[in-house]
Amino acid sequence: MRTVILLSGGIDSTVLLAKLLAEGDECLGISFDYGQAAANQERKAAYRIAEHYAITLLHTNISEAVYFADNALMEYADIPMPIGHAQAPDATNVPGRNLVFIALAAAYGMTVQAHQIAFGAIIGGRAGYADCRQGFIEAVDEALDHVSRDTIGLRLHAPFQEWTKADVISLGQQLNVPLHLTWTCYTGNSEPCGVCGACDQRQQGFDAA
């Protein structure tokens, strides 16, 4: 099966890539610069992962084509970064981001005759991010089915939506995933900040795995 995977360079998408490859899928990665502060670190991590697994990665800069609402993740936003993982929508919420990513991945997927778009949403994202919730995933899966029926037929594959970060990390360890190559921090610093929501969830995941 040919799969286009949203590859951010983070833990969830990297472990999902390893899982799909272990299951025999042919994978193509796609990643995005949408103006986030961590764009450079995420891009470098995604390329490291793609090189490790010898897959093609399409990196696309959409920062001038799509304007997302002001939020703490954007490079030039004057909004304080919340401390800790979001338990409700906060300043790290980027409305519509995953919808845009999946739509662009789907257009690419139909071009390369892919069967599915792989999306590494986990259960920990549901509280703060509407576009990580089951209803969103089901609705987009149905939309992809409709839009691709005249071609190969494309679906949204999100196998981690009931998994915790610890579950994903445990699988990654079983599959010998190079988790040290991933980048999770919301900042664009040379080293992870250790206190943002992404860093907090990463550390909690490793502690519980």
N, C-alpha and C positions, 0 to 999 in steps of 0.2 A: 504494500500500500504506500502511495506517495503522500507525504504529509508536509504541509507548511506550518512551521512552529513559530509562535511569537517568542523570540529569544532575547530577553532583556539583559542577559548576563548575570541574573540573580539565581538564587538557589532553586526556586520552584521550576522555572523554565529549563534550567540545566538538567535537573533530575528527570524531568519529563522527557527531555531529549534522549537521555540515556535509556530510559524505560522503553521508549518507542523503538530505538535502534536495537535494543536487546530483543524486542518482539519481532524484529525483521522489517520494520518500516524503512522506506527511503525518505530521509528528511531534508528539507530545505529550510534554512532559518531566515527570519525577517526581523529587523530591529528598527527603532525609530528615535530620531532626535526631534523632540517637540518643543524645545526651548527649556528643558529641565536643567537645573543646576548640575546634576550628576551625569549629563549627557556624555561627556568625554570618558568618564570612568566606566559608564555602562557600555559604551561602544567598544572600548578596549577589552572589557570582560567578555562581551559577546563574541568578539573576534578570537579571543583566546580559547573560548569554548568551541567555537566552530573549527578552529585549527586542530584542537585536541581530538575532536571526533571526525575530522576530515569531511565536513559538510560545507555546502555553499551557503554563504550568508549575504543577504541583500540588506544593506543599511541605507535607510532613507531619511533625509532631512525634510521634515514637514513643518518646521517652525514658522516659515513665512506663508504657508498655505492654510494652516489651521490656527485659529486663535482660541486658546482655552481661557476660561475664567481665571481671574487672579487667584493664585493659591501659593502656598509656601514652597512648592517644589520648583517653581519657575526661576530661571537664572537671575532675572532682574526684579523679582517681586520684593516689595518692601513689607513682607509679612513674616512675623516671627515663626520659626519652626517649632511645632508642638513637641513636647517631650513625651516619650513613650508611645506605645502602639494605640491606634485609634479604637475606641470602644463605641464611637458614634461618629458621624461625619464631622470632620474638622478641617483645618486649613490645608491639610495634605490631600484633600479630595479634589480630583480633577474631573469634573463632570463631562461625560461623553468620551473620555480618553480611550477606553477599551473598545467602545463601539467604533470609533474611527480606526483604531489599530486593526480590528477584525475585518472591517470593510475593506481596507487596503490589502490586508493579507489575502482576503477572498478574491479580490481582483487579480492579484498575483497568482493565487492558487489556480484559478480558472485558466490563466495563461499557460501555466506549466502542467496542466492536466492533473492537478492534485485531487485526492479523494476527501481530504479533511484538513481543517485548520485546528491546530493543537494550542490550547490555552491553559496556562498553569495556575488558574485561580484556586485558592485553598479556602477552607472554612473560616480561617482567621480574618479574611478580608471582607466578610459579609457585613459586619457591624458598621464599618466606616465607609464602605464603597458599594454603591448600588450596582455597579457594573461587574461585581464579583458574585452576585447572588444567583440562586438557582433559577428564579424567574427570568432574569436577563439572559442567562445561558440558554434556556429552553426557547425563548423568543427568538434569539439570534440564530440558533440552530435551525429553527423553522424557516426564518427568512433566507438563510443560505440555501436551504433545500429548494425554496421557490425560485430564487434567482439563478440557480445553476442547473435546473432540470433539463434545459435544452443542451447542456454540455455533458460533462462527465458525472455531475451530481456531487455536491460538496456539503459536508456537514461540519459542525463544531464539536470538537472532542475536548472535554474538560474532565479528565478522570480523577483529578485531585480535589474536586469541589467539596467532598466530605472529609478531606484529610486535614490534619493539623500540620503546622510547620515541623514538629517533631517527627510525625509520620513520614514526611517527605525527606527529611534529613536521614532518617533510619534507612529508607530505601536507597538513598544516595550512597550511604556507607556500604550497604550490601552490594551495590553495583560498582563500587570503587570509583565513584564520581569524584573528579578533582575539585572538591568544594572550595579549596583554597584559591582557585582561579576566579571565583564568582565575586560580584560586587553587589552589596545590598544597601549601603547608606544613601540617604536622600541628598546629602551634600556633595559638592564637587571637590571636596578637599583631597589631598594626596593620601590621607589615611581616613578610615571610617570614624565618624564622630563618637560613636558608642552610645549616644543618648536619644537619637531620633527614633521614630516609630519603627522604621525598618531595621535599624541596629538592635533595638530592644526585642523585636520579634525574633530576629536571627539568634540572639543570645539565648533567649528563652527556649527556642527550638533545640539548640545544641544541648542545653542543660537537661532537657527532658528526653532527648533521643536515646 
